[in-house]
Amino acid sequence: MNVVIIEDEKPAARRLSRMLNEFGIEPLTMLHSVEEAVNWFSTHEHPDLLFLDIQLSDGLSFEIFDEVEIKSAIIFTTAYDEYALKAFKLNSVDYLLKPIDSDELENAIDQFKKLQASATNTNFDLEQLKLLISPLQKFYKKRFTVKIGQHLKMIAVETIECFYSENKATQIHTIDNRNYLIEDTLDTLENNLNPELFFRVSRKYFVNINAIKDIISYSNSRLKIILNTFTESEIIVSRERVKDFKNWIA
């Protein structure tokens, strides 16, 4: 059985590879992005079975199929909610919810072997899958965990007025006028924050729309934002982001 793993988290890909080894399966390769997968499938014979994560570092894995006609059967490996993924069973061999369980992996492989033996068509409807997953494409962070001495505190995103960068560290400022250090970078946050709630007004700041107290015209066609409690420094909407900001608050 020829197998390829497409997974952007390399530790997860290596773990899946080791698990497959236990069943006597040696993956042909491990691919980690849409671009890498498109290049590989364009120049190699397609495997019998593809273990496919849905959200990769450079986009949704469905974009691979927009560029290359994949002839492999597919088992999804994903962190998506199990309830929603029941629909995918109509279109693929199976799905495995992360973290992958060894027994579930074995069952999925057995299911593929049965389909392969009966020559059952394992192709799936890409457009139907896109429709199924469209409301679930993004899971946004609902809380952050910060360390305070020997304690961990959970902070709901709704209680955060802004995220800001200071001295190469990222801080959050909450509605009760407190600051906390977090490990995430602002660039990482850009993919993890709900864009309906937060907007990156500059390289240094994300602001919560519900925390905006006032918006003031500023020099060079920029805008100054006043939040309810944040007073550590001025928050200025950079000139190139003003138009998008105005659309965001409209």
N, C-alpha and C positions, 0 to 999 in steps of 0.2 A: 504494500500500500504506500503510495507516494503522498506525502503530506507537507503543507506549507503553513507556517504560522504568521499571521499579520497582527502585530500587537505593538503599540508605541511604548509601553512600559517594559523596558528590557528585563528587569527582574521577573516580571510576570511571564514574559515570553520564555525565559530560561526555565522557570518553574514548570510551565506547561510542557516544555521539551523533555524535562526529566521525567515527568509523569508519563508521557508517551513512551519514553524509553522502557519504562516498566512493563509496557504492553508489547514490547518488541517493535516499536515504531520509531524510526529515526527521521525526524523532519529534514526535508531537503534544504530548507533555509528558513530564516526568521527575518521578516520584513517589518519595518517600524514606522512607515509613513505612506501616505497616498502616492507621493511622487516615487518613492523607492519601489512600491508595489507595481505601479504602472510600468516603470522601466524594466522590472524583472519579468513580468508577464508578457511584455512585448518581445522578449528575446529568449524565453525559455518555454519548454513544453509544460503545459499546465498539469498540476498534480491531480490525483484522484479526489483528494479531500483538502479543504481549506478551513483552518481555524481562524475565524475573523472577528476581531474587536470592531465595535461600531464607530467609536469616536477616536480618531487618531490625532497625532500632534498637529498635523496640517490640514485637518478637515475630516468630514465623515467618510467612512470607508466606501460608501456607495459611489463616491466620486470616481473610484477605481473603475467601476463598471461603465461609467460614462465614457471612459477612454479606451477600455479594452474589453472584448467579449470573453468573459471568464467561462470556462467549460467545466470547472470543478464543482463538486458538491460542497455544501457549506454547513459548518457548525458554528453558530455564533458564540463568542466568548465575551461577555459584557457585564457591566455593573448596572445595567438598566433594571428597573423594577420587574420582578418576576410576573406580576399580574399582567402587565402590558405585553410582556414577551410571550405569553401564551399564544398570541395571534401569530407570532413568527413561525410556530410549528407547522402552520399550513404551507409555508413557503420554503422551509429549509429542512435539513435532516434533523436538527435539534438545536438547542441553545444551552449554554452552560453559564450559570450565574456566578460571578466572581465573589469570593475566592472559590476556585474550581474544586469540587469534591471528586475524589478518586473514583468512587462508585458511579457517580453521574457521568464522569468521563468514559468509564468502561461501557456503560449503557449506551451512550451516544455512539461510540465506535461500533458496538454490536449492531445498533440500529442501522448505521451506514452499511455495514457488511451485508445485512439482510436485504437492504434496498439494492445494493450492488449485485448481489447474487440473483435477485429477481429482475434485474435490469430495469428497475423502476426509474422513471424520470425524476431526478432530484433538482431540476432547474427551478428557480423561483422568479416571481414577478417583482422586478425591481421597483417599478412605479408604485405597486401596492405597498411594498415595504416602506418606501419614502413617505407615503401617506400615513402609514401606521405609526411611524416614528416621529413625524413632524412635530407633534406637540411635546415630544420628549427629548428633543435634540440636545437640550441644555438642562443640566441640573445646576442650579445656582446655590452658592453657600447660604445656609440659613443661620449659621452661628460660627463664632470663632472661639477657640480655647486659648486663654492666656494664663501664664504662670505668675502667681503672686506669692513670693516666698516659697513655701512648701505646698502651696495650694494651687489648684487649677480652677479657673473661673470661666464659665461659658457666657458669651455675650451674643445676644441675638442681633442680626444685622439691622433690624428695624430700630434698634436703640443706638445705632452708630450715626453720628452726624457727618463724619468725614474720615477718610484715610489720608495720611500725608507722609511724605518722605522727609526725614531729617537726619543729617549726619550719616547717610547711607543706611539708615534703618527705617522701618515702616511702623508708623504709630496709628492707632485708632483713637478717635475722640468721641465720647458717648454723650447722650443727652443729659446725663447727670454731671456733666462738666469734668470728666476724668479721662486721662490718657493711658493707653496700654500699648506695650510693645508686642508686635507679632512677627512671625518669621517670614510671612509672604512678602514678595516684592510687589510694587504697584503694577508691573507688567503681568505678573501672575494673576493679580486681582482682576485685571481687565477681562480675563476669560471666565472668572468665577463669580462675578457680581451681576445681579439682575440689572440690565440696562434701563429698565423702567424705573428703578429706584435710585441707581447711582450713575453719575456721569463724571468722566475724567476731564476736568476743566483745564488741566495743565500737566506738565510732567510730574508735578509734586503733589497734586490733590485729586481725590475723588470726593464728590459731595453727594449727600442724600437730599433728594428733591424735597422731602418733607421737613428738612432742617433749615431750609433757606428762609431767612427773615427779611432780607432786602437785597435788591440788585441795583447797582449804581453804575452809571456811565463813568468810564475811566479813560485815561490818556491812550492815544494811538488806537482808537476804535475798540478798546478792550472793555471788559466789564469787571466790576468788583462785587464779590459776593459776601454778604454778611450772614453768618449762621446764628442760630439761637444762643449758643453758649461758647463757641470756639473763638478765642481771642489771641491765640499764640502768635499768629502772623496774618498778614493780608492774603486773602484768596483771590487771585486774579485769573479770569478766564483768558487764556492766550488768544491772540488775535485770530489765528487760524482755526480756533475751535468755537468762536463766537457764533457763527451761523448754525452749526450743529447744536450748540447749547440752546439757542433760541428755539430751534425746532423741538428739542427735547422737553423744554418746559411748556411748550404751546399746548 
